[in-house]
Amino acid sequence: MRLSGDEDAVAQCKADLFFKEAGLSSEDKLLLVIDDTYVEKKGNKTDGVDKFFDHAKGRYINGNNFVTCLQVDDDIYLTRPGCT
């Protein structure tokens, strides 16, 4: 499948694939919590260091951006492989 540059179409495709892989139907309810956290670093020799806009600080920083997600299902909390 080839995706266009349409952000909504790409997001929908990702959601469809996630639901399929998780064995969920369109009738199921799911809460997916996604968080990204910046850790400011000095220098550029650490893996993954890049320039990011930190909205909490209101400026660009050099650092790492860690993205995590958590699936909440009927009071069961599951981390998804590949989301951390």
C-alpha positions in Angstrom: 0.0 0.0 0.0 1.4 3.4 -0.9 0.5 6.3 1.4 -0.1 9.8 0.2 1.3 12.9 2.0 -2.2 13.5 3.5 -1.5 13.4 7.3 -5.1 12.4 8.1 -4.9 9.4 5.7 -1.6 8.3 7.1 -2.9 8.6 10.7 -6.0 6.6 9.8 -3.9 3.9 8.1 -1.7 3.6 11.3 -4.8 3.4 13.5 -6.3 0.7 11.2 -3.1 -1.3 11.3 -2.9 -1.0 15.1 -6.5 -2.2 15.6 -5.9 -5.1 13.3 -2.7 -6.2 15.0 -4.3 -5.8 18.5 -7.3 -7.9 17.4 -9.8 -5.1 18.0 -12.9 -4.3 16.0 -14.5 -0.9 15.3 -16.9 -1.6 18.1 -14.2 -2.0 20.7 -13.1 0.9 22.9 -9.5 1.6 23.5 -7.5 4.3 25.3 -4.0 4.8 24.0 -1.9 7.3 26.0 1.1 8.7 24.1 3.7 10.9 25.7 6.9 12.5 24.4 9.5 13.7 26.8 12.6 15.8 26.1 15.8 15.3 27.9 18.2 18.2 27.3 21.8 17.2 26.6 25.0 19.2 26.1 27.2 18.4 23.2 26.3 16.1 20.3 28.2 12.8 21.0 25.2 11.1 22.6 23.1 8.9 20.3 19.9 10.4 19.2 20.8 14.0 20.2 19.1 16.5 17.9 17.5 19.9 17.9 13.9 19.8 19.2 11.4 22.5 20.0 10.5 22.1 23.7 7.0 23.6 24.1 7.4 23.6 27.9 10.5 25.8 27.7 9.3 27.8 24.7 12.6 27.3 22.9 14.7 24.9 20.9 17.0 22.5 22.8 19.6 19.9 22.0 18.6 16.6 23.5 16.8 13.3 23.2 13.1 12.9 22.5 11.6 9.8 24.2 8.2 8.7 23.0 6.2 6.2 25.0 2.7 4.8 24.7 0.4 2.9 27.0 -2.7 0.9 26.1 -5.5 0.9 28.7 -8.0 -2.0 28.3 -10.6 -2.7 31.0 -8.3 -1.5 33.8 -5.4 -3.5 32.4 -2.4 -1.4 31.5 -0.2 -2.8 28.6 2.8 -1.3 27.0 3.0 -2.1 23.3 6.2 -3.5 21.8 7.9 -0.9 19.6 6.3 2.1 21.4 9.0 2.8 23.9 
